[in-house]
Amino acid sequence: MRNPFILGYISPEDSFCDREKEIKDLSRHAVNCTSVVIYSPRRYGKTSLIKKVMQDVSSKRFMAIYVDLFSVTNKDDFIQKFLGAVVRSIGKDITSASFLTKLRKLFSRITPSIDIKPDGFSISAKYDTGTGFNYLLEDIFDGINKYFNSKKMKGLIVFDEFQEITELKESKHVEGVLHEYIQSQQNLSFFFIGSRRRVLQAMFSDQNRPFFKMAFNYPIDTILRQKFTKYIQDLFQHTKKGCPVDVSESLYDYVDGHTGYVQKLAHILWDITDAKASMDSLRIAQKDLLEMESVDFQGVFGSLSRMEKRLVMALAEEPADKPYSKDYLATHKFSLGGVQSSLKSLLNKDIVEVNKNNIYRLTDPLFARWCRRERL
């Protein structure tokens, strides 16, 4: 029998836990052509949620376009990714010669190319290398609007990991030009998604940036304990296994309700359970999960400076509302300057966050457990 706790991306056809309000809210924003900034820590299920919204709103009169910017490296790369996403969204028979002919009529400066391979196809954009980024972006938006007008459609464009454009050498130019064309769109809504929350929010909250107050903020929070534990119990039951209430609640609490880790820990627990999960089997699953994630945590920790490592260890052991206080500095033998610079860096990397109670803590609850284990 298939494990019901799916790891990684959850397709719109799979079972979602809760998120009814988020799906309803975001679907409404999409069809109303409203722009939204959507953020949460990594592995909270943002992409799966947005793909579900995209499926729900897509119809003959509405189209959703998903652009993944996680690996974007320069302006040309942005154009390639954007055009590829557009082509995939409008293409019904993408490999046919007639489709390619119709597609090319949408653009004046860019010539889309489709390379058919045994394992699929790839899409690329060919254009005069002397053409400015602003003209190429204009060409893509003009092509989208030509298609929409011919079909009497409206649409949604999702830019996932949107904050990555701030890492580009030409970031200021890209932000400025992109803002210019986005603000002129009347039949499009835009979702700007990101995991590096501090960087993403700064793009829309800094009055000196092009996207200042251009979109609504929509944070994605943890799923409520009662709903998530009930979901775990139900999936165990539906697959002829059992998971007592206290076990499901302990599972949730071990990772502070972190969506991705709850799903992964439940997956491991289900695998090692023959008939009924127990606290003993949960402890085995917890140990397995921590070991599975250790390699990634070692990589994250190893990339930090010496002072950042010390501060991460301190916050894992003792989250603080005043990490700059004399007592905290004295207890951990920190200098004020060292904490200030390191904390700024860790916040920008989203390794550290400030929670609703204004407590500085590690963003990843399992990484915090790993740090405490390594400190022993």
BAGUVEX-57764 format. One record per residue (C-alpha): x, y, z; residue in one letter; residue number from 1. Coordinates in steps of 0.5 Angstrom, whole numbers, padded with zeros to 4 digits. Each point is the difference from the previous one (the first is absolute). Layout:
! BAGUVEX-57764
px=X&py=Y&pz=Z&res=A&n=NUM $
...
This chain:
! BAGUVEX-57764
px=0000&py=0000&pz=0000&res=M&n=1 $
px=0003&py=0007&pz=-0002&res=R&n=2 $
px=0002&py=0004&pz=0006&res=N&n=3 $
px=-0006&py=0006&pz=0000&res=P&n=4 $
px=0005&py=0005&pz=0003&res=F&n=5 $
px=0003&py=0003&pz=-0006&res=I&n=6 $
px=0007&py=0003&pz=0000&res=L&n=7 $
px=0002&py=0006&pz=-0004&res=G&n=8 $
px=-0005&py=0003&pz=-0005&res=Y&n=9 $
px=-0007&py=-0002&pz=0001&res=I&n=10 $
px=-0004&py=0001&pz=-0006&res=S&n=11 $
px=-0007&py=0003&pz=0000&res=P&n=12 $
px=-0003&py=-0007&pz=-0001&res=E&n=13 $
px=0003&py=-0002&pz=0007&res=D&n=14 $
px=-0003&py=0000&pz=0007&res=S&n=15 $
px=0001&py=0007&pz=0003&res=F&n=16 $
px=0000&py=0002&pz=0007&res=C&n=17 $
px=-0004&py=0006&pz=0002&res=D&n=18 $
px=0002&py=0006&pz=-0004&res=R&n=19 $
px=-0008&py=0001&pz=-0002&res=E&n=20 $
px=0001&py=0007&pz=0002&res=K&n=21 $
px=0006&py=0002&pz=-0004&res=E&n=22 $
px=-0002&py=-0004&pz=-0006&res=I&n=23 $
px=-0007&py=0004&pz=0000&res=K&n=24 $
px=0004&py=0007&pz=0001&res=D&n=25 $
px=0005&py=-0001&pz=-0005&res=L&n=26 $
px=-0005&py=-0002&pz=-0005&res=S&n=27 $
px=-0004&py=0006&pz=0001&res=R&n=28 $
px=0007&py=0004&pz=-0001&res=H&n=29 $
px=0002&py=-0003&pz=-0006&res=A&n=30 $
px=-0007&py=0001&pz=-0004&res=V&n=31 $
px=-0001&py=0007&pz=0003&res=N&n=32 $
px=0007&py=0002&pz=-0003&res=C&n=33 $
px=0003&py=0001&pz=0006&res=T&n=34 $
px=0008&py=0000&pz=0002&res=S&n=35 $
px=0002&py=-0004&pz=0006&res=V&n=36 $
px=0006&py=-0001&pz=0004&res=V&n=37 $
px=0000&py=-0007&pz=0002&res=I&n=38 $
px=0006&py=-0003&pz=0005&res=Y&n=39 $
px=0001&py=-0005&pz=0006&res=S&n=40 $
px=0006&py=-0004&pz=0002&res=P&n=41 $
px=0003&py=-0005&pz=-0005&res=R&n=42 $
px=-0004&py=-0007&pz=-0001&res=R&n=43 $
px=-0006&py=0003&pz=0003&res=Y&n=44 $
px=-0004&py=-0002&pz=-0006&res=G&n=45 $
px=-0001&py=0007&pz=-0004&res=K&n=46 $
px=0002&py=-0003&pz=-0007&res=T&n=47 $
px=-0005&py=-0006&pz=0001&res=S&n=48 $
px=-0005&py=0005&pz=0003&res=L&n=49 $
px=0001&py=0005&pz=-0006&res=I&n=50 $
px=-0001&py=-0006&pz=-0005&res=K&n=51 $
px=-0007&py=-0002&pz=0003&res=K&n=52 $
px=-0002&py=0007&pz=-0001&res=V&n=53 $
px=0002&py=0001&pz=-0007&res=M&n=54 $
px=-0003&py=-0007&pz=-0002&res=Q&n=55 $
px=-0007&py=0003&pz=0004&res=D&n=56 $
px=0000&py=0007&pz=-0004&res=V&n=57 $
px=0002&py=-0003&pz=-0007&res=S&n=58 $
px=-0005&py=0000&pz=-0005&res=S&n=59 $
px=-0002&py=0002&pz=-0007&res=K&n=60 $
px=0000&py=0007&pz=0002&res=R&n=61 $
px=0006&py=0000&pz=0005&res=F&n=62 $
px=0007&py=-0003&pz=-0001&res=M&n=63 $
px=0005&py=0000&pz=0006&res=A&n=64 $
px=0008&py=0000&pz=-0002&res=I&n=65 $
px=0005&py=-0003&pz=0005&res=Y&n=66 $
px=0007&py=0003&pz=-0001&res=V&n=67 $
px=0005&py=-0003&pz=0005&res=D&n=68 $
px=0006&py=0005&pz=0001&res=L&n=69 $
px=0004&py=-0004&pz=0005&res=F&n=70 $
px=0006&py=-0001&pz=-0004&res=S&n=71 $
px=0000&py=0006&pz=-0004&res=V&n=72 $
px=0007&py=0003&pz=-0001&res=T&n=73 $
px=-0001&py=0006&pz=-0005&res=N&n=74 $
px=-0005&py=0004&pz=-0004&res=K&n=75 $
px=0001&py=-0005&pz=-0006&res=D&n=76 $
px=-0002&py=-0006&pz=0004&res=D&n=77 $
px=-0006&py=0004&pz=0003&res=F&n=78 $
px=-0002&py=0001&pz=-0007&res=I&n=79 $
px=0001&py=-0007&pz=-0002&res=Q&n=80 $
px=-0004&py=-0003&pz=0007&res=K&n=81 $
px=-0006&py=0005&pz=-0001&res=F&n=82 $
px=-0001&py=-0001&pz=-0008&res=L&n=83 $
px=0001&py=-0008&pz=0002&res=G&n=84 $
px=-0006&py=0001&pz=0005&res=A&n=85 $
px=-0004&py=0004&pz=-0005&res=V&n=86 $
px=0000&py=-0005&pz=-0005&res=V&n=87 $
px=-0001&py=-0006&pz=0004&res=R&n=88 $
px=-0006&py=0003&pz=0003&res=S&n=89 $
px=-0003&py=0002&pz=-0007&res=I&n=90 $
px=0002&py=-0006&pz=-0004&res=G&n=91 $
px=-0005&py=-0006&pz=-0001&res=K&n=92 $
px=0004&py=-0004&pz=-0005&res=D&n=93 $
px=0006&py=0004&pz=0001&res=I&n=94 $
px=0004&py=-0005&pz=-0004&res=T&n=95 $
px=-0004&py=0001&pz=-0007&res=S&n=96 $
px=0003&py=0005&pz=-0005&res=A&n=97 $
px=-0007&py=0003&pz=-0001&res=S&n=98 $
px=0001&py=0002&pz=0008&res=F&n=99 $
px=0007&py=0003&pz=-0001&res=L&n=100 $
px=-0002&py=0004&pz=-0006&res=T&n=101 $
px=-0006&py=0003&pz=0004&res=K&n=102 $
px=0004&py=0001&pz=0006&res=L&n=103 $
px=0006&py=0004&pz=-0004&res=R&n=104 $
px=-0006&py=0005&pz=-0002&res=K&n=105 $
px=-0001&py=0002&pz=0007&res=L&n=106 $
px=0007&py=0003&pz=0000&res=F&n=107 $
px=0004&py=0005&pz=-0004&res=S&n=108 $
px=0007&py=0000&pz=0003&res=R&n=109 $
px=0000&py=-0007&pz=0003&res=I&n=110 $
px=0000&py=-0006&pz=-0004&res=T&n=111 $
px=-0002&py=-0006&pz=0004&res=P&n=112 $
px=0003&py=-0007&pz=-0001&res=S&n=113 $
px=-0002&py=-0007&pz=0002&res=I&n=114 $
px=0005&py=-0005&pz=0000&res=D&n=115 $
px=-0003&py=-0007&pz=0000&res=I&n=116 $
px=0004&py=-0006&pz=0004&res=K&n=117 $
px=-0002&py=-0007&pz=0001&res=P&n=118 $
px=-0001&py=0002&pz=0007&res=D&n=119 $
px=-0004&py=0006&pz=-0001&res=G&n=120 $
px=0001&py=0007&pz=-0003&res=F&n=121 $
px=0004&py=0006&pz=0002&res=S&n=122 $
px=-0002&py=0008&pz=-0001&res=I&n=123 $
px=0005&py=0005&pz=-0002&res=S&n=124 $
px=-0001&py=0007&pz=-0002&res=A&n=125 $
px=0004&py=0003&pz=-0006&res=K&n=126 $
px=0001&py=0007&pz=-0001&res=Y&n=127 $
px=0005&py=0006&pz=-0002&res=D&n=128 $
px=0005&py=0000&pz=0006&res=T&n=129 $
px=0000&py=0008&pz=-0001&res=G&n=130 $
px=-0007&py=0000&pz=0002&res=T&n=131 $
px=-0001&py=0003&pz=0007&res=G&n=132 $
px=-0003&py=-0003&pz=0005&res=F&n=133 $
px=-0006&py=0005&pz=0001&res=N&n=134 $
px=-0002&py=-0002&pz=-0008&res=Y&n=135 $
px=0001&py=-0007&pz=0001&res=L&n=136 $
px=-0005&py=0000&pz=0006&res=L&n=137 $
px=-0004&py=0005&pz=-0003&res=E&n=138 $
px=-0001&py=-0006&pz=-0006&res=D&n=139 $
px=-0002&py=-0005&pz=0005&res=I&n=140 $
px=-0005&py=0004&pz=0003&res=F&n=141 $
px=-0003&py=0002&pz=-0007&res=D&n=142 $
px=0000&py=-0007&pz=-0002&res=G&n=143 $
px=-0004&py=-0002&pz=0006&res=I&n=144 $
px=-0005&py=0006&pz=-0001&res=N&n=145 $
px=-0001&py=-0002&pz=-0007&res=K&n=146 $
px=-0001&py=-0007&pz=0002&res=Y&n=147 $
px=-0005&py=0002&pz=0005&res=F&n=148 $
px=-0004&py=0005&pz=-0004&res=N&n=149 $
px=-0001&py=-0005&pz=-0005&res=S&n=150 $
px=-0003&py=-0005&pz=0005&res=K&n=151 $
px=-0003&py=0005&pz=0004&res=K&n=152 $
px=0004&py=-0002&pz=0006&res=M&n=153 $
px=0003&py=0002&pz=0006&res=K&n=154 $
px=0006&py=-0003&pz=0004&res=G&n=155 $
px=0004&py=-0001&pz=0006&res=L&n=156 $
px=0008&py=0000&pz=0000&res=I&n=157 $
px=0003&py=-0003&pz=0005&res=V&n=158 $
px=0008&py=0002&pz=0002&res=F&n=159 $
px=0002&py=-0005&pz=0005&res=D&n=160 $
px=0007&py=0001&pz=0004&res=E&n=161 $
px=-0001&py=0007&pz=-0003&res=F&n=162 $
px=0005&py=0003&pz=0005&res=Q&n=163 $
px=0005&py=-0004&pz=-0004&res=E&n=164 $
px=0001&py=0006&pz=-0005&res=I&n=165 $
px=0003&py=0004&pz=0005&res=T&n=166 $
px=0006&py=-0004&pz=0000&res=E&n=167 $
px=0001&py=0002&pz=-0008&res=L&n=168 $
px=0005&py=0005&pz=-0002&res=K&n=169 $
px=-0005&py=0004&pz=-0003&res=E&n=170 $
px=-0005&py=-0001&pz=0005&res=S&n=171 $
px=-0002&py=0007&pz=0001&res=K&n=172 $
px=-0001&py=0001&pz=-0008&res=H&n=173 $
px=-0004&py=-0007&pz=0000&res=V&n=174 $
px=-0004&py=0003&pz=0006&res=E&n=175 $
px=-0002&py=0007&pz=-0003&res=G&n=176 $
px=-0001&py=-0003&pz=-0007&res=V&n=177 $
px=-0005&py=-0006&pz=0003&res=L&n=178 $
px=-0003&py=0005&pz=0004&res=H&n=179 $
px=-0002&py=0005&pz=-0006&res=E&n=180 $
px=-0003&py=-0006&pz=-0004&res=Y&n=181 $
px=-0004&py=-0003&pz=0006&res=I&n=182 $
px=-0003&py=0006&pz=0002&res=Q&n=183 $
px=-0003&py=0001&pz=-0007&res=S&n=184 $
px=-0004&py=-0007&pz=0000&res=Q&n=185 $
px=-0007&py=0001&pz=0000&res=Q&n=186 $
px=-0002&py=-0007&pz=-0001&res=N&n=187 $
px=0005&py=-0004&pz=0004&res=L&n=188 $
px=0001&py=-0001&pz=0008&res=S&n=189 $
px=0007&py=-0002&pz=0002&res=F&n=190 $
px=0002&py=-0004&pz=0006&res=F&n=191 $
px=0007&py=0001&pz=0003&res=F&n=192 $
px=0003&py=-0006&pz=0004&res=I&n=193 $
px=0006&py=-0001&pz=0004&res=G&n=194 $
px=0003&py=-0004&pz=0006&res=S&n=195 $
px=0005&py=0006&pz=0002&res=R&n=196 $
px=-0005&py=0004&pz=0003&res=R&n=197 $
px=0004&py=0006&pz=0002&res=R&n=198 $
px=0003&py=0001&pz=-0007&res=V&n=199 $
px=-0007&py=-0001&pz=-0003&res=L&n=200 $
px=-0003&py=0005&pz=0005&res=Q&n=201 $
px=0005&py=0005&pz=-0001&res=A&n=202 $
px=-0001&py=0000&pz=-0008&res=M&n=203 $
px=-0008&py=0002&pz=0002&res=F&n=204 $
px=0001&py=0004&pz=0006&res=S&n=205 $
px=0006&py=0005&pz=-0001&res=D&n=206 $
px=-0002&py=0006&pz=-0003&res=Q&n=207 $
px=0006&py=0001&pz=-0004&res=N&n=208 $
px=-0001&py=-0006&pz=-0004&res=R&n=209 $
px=-0005&py=-0001&pz=-0006&res=P&n=210 $
px=-0005&py=-0005&pz=0003&res=F&n=211 $
px=-0001&py=0004&pz=0006&res=F&n=212 $
px=-0007&py=-0001&pz=0002&res=K&n=213 $
px=-0002&py=-0003&pz=-0007&res=M&n=214 $
px=-0003&py=-0007&pz=0003&res=A&n=215 $
px=-0004&py=-0002&pz=0006&res=F&n=216 $
px=0004&py=-0004&pz=0005&res=N&n=217 $
px=-0002&py=-0008&pz=0001&res=Y&n=218 $
px=0004&py=-0004&pz=0005&res=P&n=219 $
px=-0001&py=-0007&pz=0001&res=I&n=220 $
px=0000&py=-0003&pz=0007&res=D&n=221 $
px=0000&py=-0007&pz=0003&res=T&n=222 $
px=-0006&py=-0004&pz=-0001&res=I&n=223 $
px=-0004&py=0000&pz=0007&res=L&n=224 $
px=0002&py=-0006&pz=0004&res=R&n=225 $
px=-0007&py=-0003&pz=0001&res=Q&n=226 $
px=-0001&py=0000&pz=-0007&res=K&n=227 $
px=0007&py=-0003&pz=-0002&res=F&n=228 $
px=0000&py=-0005&pz=0005&res=T&n=229 $
px=-0007&py=-0002&pz=-0002&res=K&n=230 $
px=0002&py=-0001&pz=-0007&res=Y&n=231 $
px=0006&py=-0004&pz=0002&res=I&n=232 $
px=-0005&py=-0005&pz=0004&res=Q&n=233 $
px=-0005&py=0000&pz=-0006&res=D&n=234 $
px=0006&py=-0002&pz=-0005&res=L&n=235 $
px=0002&py=-0006&pz=0004&res=F&n=236 $
px=-0007&py=-0002&pz=0001&res=Q&n=237 $
px=-0001&py=0000&pz=-0007&res=H&n=238 $
px=0006&py=-0004&pz=-0001&res=T&n=239 $
px=-0003&py=-0005&pz=0005&res=K&n=240 $
px=0005&py=0002&pz=0005&res=K&n=241 $
px=0000&py=0004&pz=0007&res=G&n=242 $
px=0003&py=0006&pz=0003&res=C&n=243 $
px=-0003&py=0002&pz=0007&res=P&n=244 $
px=-0001&py=0007&pz=0001&res=V&n=245 $
px=0006&py=0001&pz=0005&res=D&n=246 $
px=0005&py=-0003&pz=-0005&res=V&n=247 $
px=-0003&py=0005&pz=-0006&res=S&n=248 $
px=0000&py=0006&pz=0005&res=E&n=249 $
px=0007&py=-0002&pz=0002&res=S&n=250 $
px=0002&py=-0001&pz=-0007&res=L&n=251 $
px=-0002&py=0007&pz=-0002&res=Y&n=252 $
px=0003&py=0003&pz=0006&res=D&n=253 $
px=0007&py=-0003&pz=-0001&res=Y&n=254 $
px=0001&py=0005&pz=-0006&res=V&n=255 $
px=-0005&py=0006&pz=0002&res=D&n=256 $
px=-0005&py=-0002&pz=-0005&res=G&n=257 $
px=0005&py=0002&pz=-0006&res=H&n=258 $
px=-0004&py=-0003&pz=-0006&res=T&n=259 $
px=0005&py=-0003&pz=-0003&res=G&n=260 $
px=0003&py=-0004&pz=0006&res=Y&n=261 $
px=-0007&py=-0002&pz=0002&res=V&n=262 $
px=-0001&py=-0003&pz=-0007&res=Q&n=263 $
px=0007&py=-0003&pz=0000&res=K&n=264 $
px=0000&py=-0003&pz=0007&res=L&n=265 $
px=-0007&py=-0003&pz=-0001&res=A&n=266 $
px=0002&py=-0003&pz=-0006&res=H&n=267 $
px=0006&py=-0003&pz=0004&res=I&n=268 $
px=-0004&py=-0002&pz=0006&res=L&n=269 $
px=-0005&py=-0004&pz=-0005&res=W&n=270 $
px=0005&py=-0004&pz=-0004&res=D&n=271 $
px=0003&py=-0003&pz=0007&res=I&n=272 $
px=-0008&py=-0001&pz=0003&res=T&n=273 $
px=-0003&py=-0007&pz=-0002&res=D&n=274 $
px=-0006&py=0001&pz=0004&res=A&n=275 $
px=0000&py=0006&pz=0005&res=K&n=276 $
px=0005&py=0005&pz=0001&res=A&n=277 $
px=0003&py=0001&pz=0007&res=S&n=278 $
px=0004&py=0005&pz=0004&res=M&n=279 $
px=0006&py=-0005&pz=-0001&res=D&n=280 $
px=-0001&py=0000&pz=-0007&res=S&n=281 $
px=-0001&py=0008&pz=-0001&res=L&n=282 $
px=0007&py=0000&pz=0004&res=R&n=283 $
px=0003&py=-0004&pz=-0005&res=I&n=284 $
px=-0003&py=0004&pz=-0006&res=A&n=285 $
px=0003&py=0006&pz=0003&res=Q&n=286 $
px=0007&py=-0002&pz=0001&res=K&n=287 $
px=-0001&py=-0002&pz=-0008&res=D&n=288 $
px=-0002&py=0006&pz=-0002&res=L&n=289 $
px=0005&py=0004&pz=0004&res=L&n=290 $
px=0005&py=-0005&pz=-0003&res=E&n=291 $
px=-0003&py=0001&pz=-0007&res=M&n=292 $
px=0001&py=0008&pz=0000&res=E&n=293 $
px=0007&py=0000&pz=0004&res=S&n=294 $
px=0003&py=0001&pz=-0007&res=V&n=295 $
px=-0004&py=0006&pz=-0002&res=D&n=296 $
px=0001&py=0003&pz=0007&res=F&n=297 $
px=0008&py=-0001&pz=0000&res=Q&n=298 $
px=0000&py=0003&pz=-0007&res=G&n=299 $
px=-0004&py=0006&pz=0003&res=V&n=300 $
px=0004&py=0001&pz=0006&res=F&n=301 $
px=0007&py=-0001&pz=-0004&res=G&n=302 $
px=-0002&py=0006&pz=-0004&res=S&n=303 $
px=0000&py=0004&pz=0006&res=L&n=304 $
px=0005&py=0005&pz=0002&res=S&n=305 $
px=0003&py=-0002&pz=0007&res=R&n=306 $
px=-0004&py=0005&pz=0004&res=M&n=307 $
px=-0006&py=-0002&pz=-0004&res=E&n=308 $
px=0001&py=-0007&pz=0002&res=K&n=309 $
px=0001&py=0002&pz=0007&res=R&n=310 $
px=-0007&py=0005&pz=0000&res=L&n=311 $
px=-0004&py=-0006&pz=-0003&res=V&n=312 $
px=0003&py=-0005&pz=0005&res=M&n=313 $
px=-0002&py=0005&pz=0006&res=A&n=314 $
px=-0007&py=0002&pz=-0003&res=L&n=315 $
px=-0002&py=-0008&pz=-0001&res=A&n=316 $
px=0002&py=-0001&pz=0007&res=E&n=317 $
px=-0003&py=0007&pz=0003&res=E&n=318 $
px=-0005&py=0004&pz=-0005&res=P&n=319 $
px=0000&py=0007&pz=0002&res=A&n=320 $
px=-0004&py=0006&pz=0000&res=D&n=321 $
px=0006&py=0005&pz=0001&res=K&n=322 $
px=0006&py=-0003&pz=-0003&res=P&n=323 $
px=0004&py=0006&pz=0001&res=Y&n=324 $
px=-0001&py=0001&pz=0007&res=S&n=325 $
px=0006&py=0000&pz=0005&res=K&n=326 $
px=-0002&py=-0006&pz=0003&res=D&n=327 $
px=-0001&py=-0004&pz=-0006&res=Y&n=328 $
px=0006&py=0002&pz=-0003&res=L&n=329 $
px=0004&py=-0001&pz=0007&res=A&n=330 $
px=-0003&py=-0007&pz=0000&res=T&n=331 $
px=0002&py=-0002&pz=-0007&res=H&n=332 $
px=0007&py=0004&pz=0000&res=K&n=333 $
px=-0003&py=0004&pz=-0006&res=F&n=334 $
px=0002&py=0007&pz=-0002&res=S&n=335 $
px=-0005&py=0005&pz=-0002&res=L&n=336 $
px=0002&py=0001&pz=-0007&res=G&n=337 $
px=0001&py=-0008&pz=-0001&res=G&n=338 $
px=-0007&py=-0001&pz=0002&res=V&n=339 $
px=-0003&py=0006&pz=-0004&res=Q&n=340 $
px=0004&py=-0002&pz=-0007&res=S&n=341 $
px=-0001&py=-0008&pz=0001&res=S&n=342 $
px=-0008&py=0001&pz=0002&res=L&n=343 $
px=-0001&py=0005&pz=-0006&res=K&n=344 $
px=0003&py=-0006&pz=-0005&res=S&n=345 $
px=-0003&py=-0005&pz=0003&res=L&n=346 $
px=-0007&py=0003&pz=0000&res=L&n=347 $
px=0001&py=0002&pz=-0008&res=N&n=348 $
px=0002&py=-0008&pz=-0001&res=K&n=349 $
px=-0007&py=-0001&pz=0004&res=D&n=350 $
px=0004&py=-0005&pz=0005&res=I&n=351 $
px=-0002&py=0004&pz=0005&res=V&n=352 $
px=-0007&py=0004&pz=0001&res=E&n=353 $
px=-0004&py=0004&pz=0005&res=V&n=354 $
px=-0006&py=-0003&pz=0002&res=N&n=355 $
px=-0007&py=0003&pz=0002&res=K&n=356 $
px=0003&py=0001&pz=0007&res=N&n=357 $
px=0006&py=0003&pz=-0002&res=N&n=358 $
px=0004&py=-0005&pz=0001&res=I&n=359 $
px=0007&py=-0001&pz=-0004&res=Y&n=360 $
px=0000&py=-0008&pz=-0001&res=R&n=361 $
px=0002&py=-0005&pz=-0006&res=L&n=362 $
px=-0005&py=0000&pz=-0005&res=T&n=363 $
px=0001&py=-0007&pz=-0001&res=D&n=364 $
px=-0002&py=-0004&pz=0006&res=P&n=365 $
px=0003&py=-0007&pz=-0002&res=L&n=366 $
px=0007&py=0004&pz=-0001&res=F&n=367 $
px=-0001&py=0003&pz=0007&res=A&n=368 $
px=0000&py=-0007&pz=0002&res=R&n=369 $
px=0006&py=-0002&pz=-0004&res=W&n=370 $
px=0004&py=0006&pz=0003&res=C&n=371 $
px=-0002&py=-0002&pz=0007&res=R&n=372 $
px=0002&py=-0007&pz=-0001&res=R&n=373 $
px=0007&py=0002&pz=-0003&res=E&n=374 $
px=0001&py=0004&pz=0006&res=R&n=375 $
px=0000&py=-0005&pz=0005&res=L&n=376 $
